[in-house]
Amino acid sequence: MAGLASPLTTAEEQRLIQRVLLASDERAFGDLTHPYLPRLRGYLRGLSGSDSDADDLMQTTLIKCWQQLTSFDHKGRFVAWLFKVAHNEFLQWLRARKRYVGALDKMATEVGQSVQSGDAAAAALDVAGILSTLPEDARAALVLSRGVGLSHAEIALAMDKPLGTVKSLVNRATQEVVNRYG
């Protein structure tokens, strides 16, 4: 899948970033981030498994982006940096919650039972359940690749991982999902 098509050109991004940095222009920040909010929310929903947690994570991500925009190094696209901040916010959230261990086994059992039932709606919902059973890095890489549409290079930047590692994570996560349905 090709990288996420940017609704903003690099020049437009740079102009908006400068307006934010020079004048604390909230409208410019909104113009800069607004095109990515649906995909950002979907990414965080896929990681957290909850609409309300995704909304909370999105809010903290945007606040962190506002506060740390001076650290954007312009090596890649703004969208990759935005998703890197979101990924880091998710990891902090996950560490703070310390909840996954027992719940993952239960979800894996429930996913297996629902898929066997042949209920298409349940199977569609089970994707979130299967994703929740994947290791954090694999889940994040798969959602960024298939759900958000970032290229492997953009995912590597967002997750601060080597390109080869990202390719392996996406491949293994994809195989795991296929094996669960197969």
C-alpha positions as CSV (number, residue, x, y, z in Angstrom):
1,M,0.0,0.0,0.0
2,A,1.4,3.4,-0.9
3,G,2.0,6.0,1.7
4,L,-0.7,8.2,3.2
5,A,-1.6,10.8,0.6
6,S,-1.0,14.2,2.2
7,P,-3.8,16.8,1.7
8,L,-1.1,19.4,2.4
9,T,2.0,20.0,0.4
10,T,5.4,20.2,2.2
11,A,5.4,23.9,1.5
12,E,1.9,24.3,3.1
13,E,3.0,22.3,6.1
14,Q,6.1,24.4,6.5
15,R,4.1,27.6,6.3
16,L,1.6,26.4,8.9
17,I,4.3,25.2,11.2
18,Q,6.0,28.6,11.0
19,R,2.7,30.3,11.8
20,V,2.3,28.1,14.9
21,L,5.9,28.6,16.0
22,L,6.1,32.3,15.4
23,A,2.6,33.4,16.5
24,S,1.2,30.5,18.5
25,D,-1.5,30.4,15.9
26,E,-4.1,27.9,17.0
27,R,-5.9,28.1,13.7
28,A,-2.8,27.2,11.8
29,F,-2.3,24.2,14.1
30,G,-5.8,23.1,13.5
31,D,-5.3,23.5,9.7
32,L,-2.1,21.4,10.0
33,T,-3.5,18.6,12.1
34,H,-7.2,18.5,10.9
35,P,-6.6,16.4,7.7
36,Y,-5.1,13.6,9.8
37,L,-7.5,13.4,12.7
38,P,-9.8,10.7,11.4
39,R,-6.8,8.4,10.7
40,L,-5.2,9.3,14.0
41,R,-8.3,8.5,15.9
42,G,-8.6,5.2,14.0
43,Y,-5.0,4.3,14.7
44,L,-5.4,5.0,18.4
45,R,-8.7,3.1,18.5
46,G,-7.0,0.1,16.9
47,L,-4.3,0.2,19.6
48,S,-6.4,1.0,22.6
49,G,-9.5,-1.0,21.7
50,S,-11.8,1.8,23.0
51,D,-13.4,4.9,21.5
52,S,-13.1,6.8,24.7
53,D,-9.5,5.8,25.3
54,A,-8.7,6.7,21.7
55,D,-10.3,10.2,22.2
56,D,-8.3,10.7,25.3
57,L,-5.1,9.6,23.6
58,M,-5.8,11.8,20.6
59,Q,-6.3,14.8,22.9
60,T,-3.0,14.2,24.7
61,T,-1.2,13.6,21.4
62,L,-2.4,16.9,20.0
63,I,-1.4,18.8,23.2
64,K,2.0,17.1,23.1
65,C,2.4,18.1,19.4
66,W,1.5,21.7,20.2
67,Q,4.0,21.8,23.0
68,Q,6.8,20.0,21.2
69,L,6.4,21.3,17.6
70,T,9.8,22.9,17.9
71,S,11.2,19.4,18.1
72,F,9.8,18.5,14.6
73,D,13.1,18.0,12.7
74,H,11.6,18.2,9.1
75,K,13.4,15.0,8.1
76,G,10.1,13.4,7.1
77,R,6.5,14.5,6.7
78,F,4.6,16.1,9.5
79,V,2.1,13.2,9.5
80,A,4.8,10.6,10.3
81,W,6.0,12.8,13.3
82,L,2.4,13.2,14.4
83,F,1.9,9.4,14.5
84,K,5.2,9.0,16.2
85,V,4.0,11.3,19.0
86,A,0.7,9.3,19.1
87,H,2.5,6.0,19.3
88,N,4.7,7.3,22.2
89,E,1.5,8.5,24.0
90,F,-0.1,5.1,23.6
91,L,3.0,3.4,25.0
92,Q,2.9,5.7,28.0
93,W,-0.8,5.1,28.4
94,L,-0.3,1.3,28.2
95,R,2.4,1.3,30.8
96,A,0.3,3.4,33.1
97,R,-2.7,1.1,32.8
98,K,-0.8,-2.2,33.2
99,R,-3.8,-4.2,32.2
100,Y,-3.3,-6.5,29.2
101,V,-2.1,-9.9,30.5
102,G,-5.2,-11.8,31.6
103,A,-7.6,-9.9,29.2
104,L,-5.6,-10.9,26.1
105,D,-6.1,-14.7,26.8
106,K,-9.8,-14.1,27.3
107,M,-10.1,-12.1,24.1
108,A,-8.2,-14.7,22.1
109,T,-10.7,-17.4,23.2
110,E,-13.7,-15.2,22.4
111,V,-12.3,-14.3,19.0
112,G,-11.8,-18.0,18.1
113,Q,-15.4,-18.8,19.1
114,S,-16.9,-15.9,17.2
115,V,-15.0,-16.6,13.9
116,Q,-16.1,-20.2,14.0
117,S,-19.7,-19.2,14.3
118,G,-19.7,-17.8,10.8
119,D,-21.3,-14.5,11.9
120,A,-19.8,-11.9,9.5
121,A,-20.6,-9.0,11.8
122,A,-18.9,-10.7,14.7
123,A,-16.0,-11.6,12.5
124,A,-15.5,-8.0,11.5
125,L,-15.6,-7.0,15.1
126,D,-13.1,-9.8,16.0
127,V,-10.4,-8.0,14.0
128,A,-10.1,-5.6,17.0
129,G,-9.9,-8.6,19.3
130,I,-7.2,-10.3,17.2
131,L,-5.3,-7.0,17.0
132,S,-5.4,-6.8,20.8
133,T,-3.6,-10.1,21.1
134,L,-0.7,-9.1,19.0
135,P,2.5,-7.7,20.6
136,E,2.3,-3.9,21.0
137,D,4.9,-3.1,18.3
138,A,3.4,-5.6,15.8
139,R,-0.1,-4.2,16.4
140,A,1.1,-0.6,16.0
141,A,3.0,-1.4,12.8
142,L,0.1,-3.3,11.2
143,V,-2.5,-0.6,12.1
144,L,-0.1,2.2,10.7
145,S,0.4,0.1,7.5
146,R,-3.1,-1.3,6.7
147,G,-5.3,1.1,8.7
148,V,-3.6,4.4,8.3
149,G,-1.8,3.8,5.0
150,L,1.7,4.9,6.0
151,S,4.6,3.5,4.1
152,H,7.1,1.2,5.8
153,A,9.6,4.1,5.8
154,E,7.1,6.4,7.5
155,I,6.2,3.7,10.0
156,A,9.9,3.3,10.8
157,L,10.1,7.1,11.5
158,A,6.9,7.1,13.5
159,M,7.9,4.1,15.7
160,D,11.6,5.0,15.8
161,K,12.5,1.5,14.5
162,P,14.8,0.3,11.7
163,L,13.1,-0.2,8.3
164,G,13.8,-3.9,8.3
165,T,12.3,-4.3,11.8
166,V,9.1,-2.5,10.6
167,K,8.8,-4.7,7.5
168,S,9.2,-7.8,9.7
169,L,6.6,-6.6,12.2
170,V,4.0,-5.8,9.5
171,N,4.6,-9.2,7.8
172,R,4.4,-11.2,11.1
173,A,1.3,-9.4,12.3
174,T,-0.4,-9.9,8.9
175,Q,0.5,-13.6,9.0
176,E,-0.9,-13.9,12.6
177,V,-4.2,-12.3,11.5
178,V,-4.4,-14.5,8.5
179,N,-3.6,-17.6,10.5
180,R,-6.3,-16.8,13.0
181,Y,-8.9,-16.6,10.3
182,G,-7.5,-19.5,8.3
